[in-house]
Amino acid sequence: MLDDTHGGLKKAVRNLLFDCGTCRAGDTLLIVFETEEDGYYDPSLAQSVLFAAEELGLKAETYGVPFQRTVMDPDADLVARMAAVDCTVFFARLGDQIRFRTKDASMRQIISYALDQEMLSSPFGTVSYTAFDRLKQLVNDAFSTAHDVHVTCPAGTDFRGQLLDPLETTGDVTRKRFPVSIFAPIPSRNFKGRIAQNGFLTGCGSNYYDPYTCELNDTLFVDFDDNEIVGFEGIPKDVATARAHYEFVGNMFNINTFFVHSWHIGIHPGCHYPQPASSHFERWGGGAFGNPRLLHFHTCGAYPPGEISLNVLDPTVRLDGVAVWRDGYFNPDLIAGGTALLDSVPEMRALFDAPSRAVGLGQDNQLSYI
């Protein structure tokens, strides 16, 4: 019998596999886990999910994969194992690295952004996947129909524009995410302004390079117009650091160095990340982004997700003048269909009434390199 010490693990696994994965009792499941125990994923998570899946009537097995710093398609043995089962769940960065690729995407696959048992067993993992998937669609629709999108933040972010095409036609990831904590990326084309950065510049979780993160000593302003960074403004040391880092990464991968691809914001107030980002920047980038306090851009590379992430803390996002996000608080009641959805799922309503504010902040309650 599974020792469900958190009380919510089995509920979360049912949400993960039956609600998100559309599994049924008797289905076969492959759980892919990372063989490196470097603190990114909880090493006991895959085994705990296996036990819970078996108690729920699935035939489950685990499969270990090494962590690859550069994007690699799954090897032939893993692809064959995935083809032989009804559903595959990734507790490995490999799933995240291939999330925008179409190869082998027809197989039923789920990427878990719950990185340990505490995250999975919390409301982040237990509140209805279907409800948050519906919320994602409502948010997509709200941005798609807005005539003016205006984003600001306390540090000085200020950009605006309008989508040229509805979000549902612009593409999203090719594997399912669990939990649903983000909406479809908004193309940066037709947007213009500046993005305020504090603490650091870091990667997007696609390729992992060294150095993956560089320190900023003061607020750095990144000015962009459509799909291009047109300038940096800040203290000379930060401007030089940012330009050098972009050129280093761009040259490494032979990509469009100053391209600005897209951006989006967290929509899941149950996303709780209490450790400071500086304790593990790669893990922070993969675990905290779903909280509504964080907006991030995909830059450096004319493809999603790019190679350098720009991160905005506590955004205010106005759609035709209505602050749907205000200082990092997301209010679904302010978009069409939001009130009805929250009223139909009391657990979801309760979560928005008392959102987590833990997003990995460091010194001075800001994003920090140390």
Buried (B, 14 or more C-beta within 10 A) or exposed (E): EBEBEBEBBBBBBBBBBBBBBEBEEEBBBBBBBBEBEEBBBBBEBBBBBBBBBBBBEBEBEBBEBEBEEEBEEBEEEBBEBBEEBBBBBBBBBBBBBBBBBEEBBEBBBBBBBBBBBBBBBBBBBBBBBEBBBBBBBBBBBBBBEBEEBBBBBBBBBEBBBEBEEEBEEBEBBBBBBBBBBBBBBBBBBBBEBBBBBBBBBBBBBBBBBEEBBBBBEEBBBBBBBBBBBEBBBBEEEBBEBBBEBBEBBBEBBEBBBBBBBBBBBBBBBBBBBEBBBBEBBBBBBBBBBBBBBBBBBBBBBEBBBBBBBBBBBBBBBBBEEEBBBBBBBBBBEBBEBBBEBBEEBEEBBEBBEEBBBBBBBBEEEBBBBE
